[in-house]
């Protein structure tokens, strides 16, 4: 397993390097100038030039990129241009809220996706299978900004059982924090849970159609034992890979969901940074999300290799 991990590390580092260069380049192509935004609409060209010199924006792009990468390697993220404060402090303040939302959504994805997959593949009730099919189709077809509004209208406005937005820290009031977390986590999890459920359903159905399952059924082995001891383990390796990919989608979707439910996480920080052309905040935040995605994919590959030894041998 260690040698397998060492073989995967160079490609992961290459992805991070390529992502950093793309993020840096694309941000500079976005219309707008941080110095002009900071100086204001009535500032003189000399004032704008002085701000650009103070921020280092008049240096060649490759020099700016090298300075950014060097600062990252030393752990110094530097100050924010427009929002104010150190970038590390800003990201640290929002990271806990986004991590909390993403983990809660991931729990929903695993629970709902597993239920959708197992019931859809094994239930003998046509109504249950049809209900699961309709639910997963709706979860995939309806975008989060629509499902989020519908959840707020139904559960927060009409029924009044959950708060419509905001956040309470778990350490302050765990029961109240769970109520504030439920709606955004469910909204974020529904599309990924639908994808996972459909993928797991197809995998279980393929496993149950194998000859050895038919032989075991004819020999009188209980269907529940066949499902949990044979069909489900055989269907898990590709599902684990899919779950790792969906974790990346959860991180990306959290930006939109946080805006819908006024969740004070990294999504709101990214929105503020983009609006104010705050390069250090946006590029550090985007690279952090890419790094998290790369680490999740690496862990996913390790779990896949542990479930299927043939991957390690190859």
N, C-alpha and C positions, 0 to 999 in steps of 0.2 A: 504493500500500500504506500509506503514511503517513497519508493522509486516511482510509482505512478504519479504521486503528487509532484515530485521533482520534475517529471517530464511535462507536467501541465503548467508549471509556474512561468516558464519563458513566454508562452503564448498569452498568459494573463497579463504579464508586465507589458508586452507589446500592445495589447488592447488598451491598457491604461495610457501608454505614451501616445498612441494614435488618437485616442479620445481627447486627451489634453490639448493636442495641436488643433484638432477640429473645433473644440469648444472655444479656444482662444481666437481662432480665425473667424469663425462665424459671428461671434460677438462683435468683432471689429467691423463686420459687414452690415450690421444692423444700423439703420439710419439713426442719427442722433450723436451728440457729443457730450460726454460727461462734463467737460469744462464749461460749455455753453449753458448746460442745465444748472450748474452750480452758480455761475456768474449772474444768471438772470437775463431776461430779454433786453434790458436797457444797458447792459454792460458794454464797455468799449472794447475794441479788439486787443488793446494792450492788457486789459484785465483778463480777458479770456486766455491770452497767450501766457500770462503769468501763472494762471491756474494750471494750464497744461504743463508748464515747466515744473511746477511744484508736484504735480501728480505723476510726472515722468511720462506723460502721453506724447511728448514731442520726440522721444527717443525712437530709433528704428524698431519695427515690429519684432524682429528676431531678438533684439536686445530686451524688449519688454517680455517676450516669451521666456527667454533664458532667466531673467530676473524672477519671474513668477515661479518657474520650476525650481530654481534654487531656493527660494523662500519656502516652498512646500517641503522640500527635502530637509530643511532645517527646522520645520515645524512652526515657522513664523508666517501666518496668513496675512498679516498686515492690517491696516485700518480700512474702514469702509469709506468710500468717496462721499456718499450722500446721506445714507441712513444714520451714520454716526456710530462710533465705538469700534472695537476690534472685531474683525470678521469671525475669529474663533469664538468669541463670546456670543455673537449673534446666532451662529450656527448651533452652538451648544444650547442656547435657550430654546430653540425650536426643535432640536433633534429628539428630545425626550417625548414631546407631544406627537411628532410624526412616527417615531418608533412604536409608541403605544397604540396609535391608530392602525399601523401596518400589522403589528402582531395580532391585534384583535381581529382584524379583517382576515388574516391568514388562518386563524382558528376557525372562523366562520367558513372559509373556503374548504378546509379539511373536513369539517363536520358535515356541511351541506353537500359538498361534492361526493363524499363517501356515501351518504344516504341516497343521493340521486343515483349514483352508479349502481349500488347494490340492489336497491328496490327496482330500478329500471331494468336490471338484468335478470332478477330472480322472482319478482312478484308475479303471481298468477292472475291477479286482478287487472282486467283491461282498463278499468277506470284509474287505478293507481298509475299504471304506465302512461296513460294519456295525460294525466295531471302533471306527471314529471316532465313529459315531453313539452307540454304547453309552458310550464314554468321555466324550463331551461331556455326555450326559444325566446320567451319574453325577456328573460334576464340578459340574453345576448343581443336582442334587437333594440332594447331601450337603453339609450346612453345614460351614464351616471348623473348628468345634470338634470335629466328628466325624472329618473327614478328617485333621485334625492328630493326633488320638489314634491313628488307624489307621496313619498314616505313622510315628509314633514306635514303635508296637508292632511293625510290620513291619521297618523299616529300622534302628531303634536297639536294640530289645530282642531280636527274633527273629534277625535277621541280624548285628547289631552292626557295621554298616558306617558309621554316622553317629552323632554325639552326639545325645542326646535334647533338649538345650536349653542355654541359655547363649549367650555371645558372646565372641569373641576379636577384638581390633582387627586390622585388616589390616596396619597398620604393624608390629605385633609379630610376627605369623606368618601370612603370606598364605595358605599352604596349609591351615593349621588353621582360619583364619577362614572360608575357603570351605566347609569341612565343616560348621561351625556354622551357616552362612547358608543352606545348601542346603534343609534341611527346612522352615523357616518361610517361605522365599521361594516354594517350590513349593506349599505349602499355601495361601498367600495368592493365588497366581497362578491356580490351577486354575479357579475359577468364571469369572474374566474371560477366560481363554484360551478356555474353551468358548464363551462369548458371542461373542468376536471371531472364532473359527473358523467358527461357524455363519453369522454375518453375512457374512464374506468368502466362504464357500462359495456362499451365495445370490447375492452380487454377481457372482462369476465365472461362475456358471451363466447369469445373465441376460445378461452380456456375451457369452458364447459363443453365445447363441441369437440374437444380432443378425444382420441380413441381411448386413452387410459382412463379418462373420466367416465366414459360409457362403460368400460369394463368394470370399474369400481362400482358404478351404479347397479350394474347387473349382479354384482357380487353382494349387494345389500348394504353398501356403505351409506351412512346417513347423508342426506343432501347438505345439511349444515356443515358437517365435517369436510365434505368435498369443497364447499365454498371457502371456508376459512383456512383450511390446511393445504389446499392445492390450487384452486382457481384464483383466489385473491393474491397469494404470493407470486404466482406467475404473471399476473396482470400489473403488479406494482412497479417493476423497474422503469418502463416508459412513463408511467404516471408520476414517478418521482422527478424525472426530467421535466415533465410538463409543469409540475408544481414549482420547480425552481424558476422556470421561465415566467410563470404567473406571479411569482414574488416580485420580479422586476416590474411587471405591469402594475402591481399594487403600489409600488413606490412612485411610479409615474402618475397613476391615477389619484394618488393622495393629494397632489397639487390642486386638482379640480375639486375634489370632495372637501378639502379644507376650506376652499372659498365658499362653497355652498353652505356649510354648517358653521362658519366662523370659527374654525378650529385653528388655534394659534401655533401652527407648526412651520415646517420648512417651506410649505407651499406659499403661505402668505409672505414669507421672507423673499422667496424667488420672485413673486409678483412685484413687491416693492422695489427689488433690485433692478428688474427689467424696466419698470416705469421710469426710474431715476437714472438709468444707464450706469448703475453701480457695478463696474466690471469685477472688482475683487470678490464681491459677494456672490454674484451670479456664477462666475467661472469656478470658484471654489466649491460652491454648492452643487453645480452640475457634475463636476469631477468626483465629488463625494458620492453622489448617486450612482455614477458609473462604477466606482470602486466597490460599492456595496453590491451592485448587481454582479460584478465579476466574482466577488467572494462567494456570493450565493450560488452562482453557477459552478464554481470550483467545488464547493461543499456538495452540491447536487451530484456532480460527477463522481465524487468519492463515495457517496451513498450508493449510487448506481453500480460502481465497481464492487462495493461490498455485497450488494444483492446478487450481482451476476459476476462470478469470478472470471468468466471468459473475457470480460473487458480488461481486467488486469493482465491476463496472459497476453492479450493482443498488444 
